[in-house]
Amino acid sequence: MYVAQPIEWTEQGVMMLDQRRLPADEIHYTYTDYREVAKAIRDMVVRGAPAIGVAAAMGVALGVQKSPARTIAELQTELSEICETLAKTRPTAVDLFWALERMKGRFAELARSTNDLGKIRGAMVQEAKEVHAEKKATDEAIGRFGAEYMPKEGQVMTQCNAGALATAGIGTALGVIRVAFEQGRKIHVLVPETRPYLQGARLTAWELYRGGIPLTLITDNMVGHFLKTGKVGAIVTGADRIAANGDTANKIGTYQIAVLAKENNVPFYIAAPISTFDLSIASGEQIPIEERSSGEVTHIQGVRIAPDVPAAHPAFDVTPNRYIAAIFTERGVAKAPYTETLRELAAAGSPAKAAS
Ligand code: MRU
């Protein structure tokens, strides 16, 4: 089945598929400077929490590889600048910060064991490639755990795009749907268009169509109607940051879907890797919400659709844990009380344990 490739490490640099141009054009860029990678993350050439993490890891590797530093101390100074630049791109997706910490940790390990800058540069590139490879394995495990919760036959709703484009694997929420579909479940996906950036209409619809998974595109204000009329068996979305108590930040609009799901007795699930957990914060109230440009609300693809008035664009909202029936991860499925089950999963070393 077709799996989109949003990002790849190549000999020439970091290659990205420009997601802003989908579905009309499939254009790739190759970045040779970490600052360009940072700009690509900020401008949404690459987006989706795990894919942002992969991009950040590759950005660090690129910066270290191209650095003119001649000593470990100089390279360390440059690494700090590279990480600071990448950290300023998008504030909500915790995978970004997870990836930066991982690359810093690897650098510290290498600097303790060798003075050979060539070796360090090579090993940092290798680490970024491993982050990418792990995302693929992670998504497949999430997919296997989550597929069990999908209906044998019927409609499943998602939000935004939590597919291959968003993770650089097979996707989290769409990975669950994909595995369930491949197992023979007769799933039909309801895809809200996800204003203002239209990740549902432009990206999820494109991925599902290319993968041969049946779908119906709906506008965001149809969600309540479709949940009320009783034909949706489950909802599964991704996550950008999950607090210690299970409160979950995801694309703007997810909260209202979760509330409507509860009202209509439809189970609402989150699919996300452990790297999306932020156990340092007690609840969703502490999750920083990215404010993007109002122009993304007043314009669609550069065309003005509203008068020149103030417009708000919080890019994410937080769904309180009480609306979440379960969280699918690569190490198993967490259910309430999340403060305990998320901690257990984060501490578990093996990918096959289930906490419920
Ligand atoms: O602003 P975006 O497109 O980066 O937002 C993406 C989402 O909200 C996704 O649902 C989330 O990152 C999970 S991706 C597997």
Boltz pocket constraint, residues with backbone or C-beta under 6 A from the ligand:
constraints:
  - pocket:
      binder: B
      contacts: [[A, 47], [A, 48], [A, 49], [A, 50], [A, 93], [A, 159], [A, 160], [A, 161], [A, 162], [A, 163], [A, 166], [A, 167], [A, 171], [A, 172], [A, 173], [A, 199], [A, 237], [A, 238], [A, 239], [A, 240], [A, 250], [A, 251], [A, 252], [A, 271], [A, 315]]
      max_distance: 6.0
